[in-house]
Amino acid sequence: MARIVDGTEMNMIGDKLRALRTANGWSQQAVSDKLEMLAIYVCRGSISRIEDKQRTVTDIELYGLSQVFHVPVTYFFPE
């Protein structure tokens, strides 16, 4: 079975996550802290790796990010 994620990029949302985070003036630690308030534990280093597309993202993490940034889950994907 072929992998869905192939090559060097491990996710599709890294660029959008970084753009949202910087537009809000938040640090990676601030995003981690906001996710933790939703009982979703993603350390600052993992936020960095997601933004660099070096780490996959679970459905729960994606849902949490949509809640933290008040955007629909679909925001993170190409149109």
Secondary structure, DSSP 8 states (H G I E B T S, - for coil): ---SS-SS---S-HHHHHHHHHHTT--HHHHHHHHHTTT----HHHHHHHHTT-S---HHHHHHHHHHHT--GGGGS--
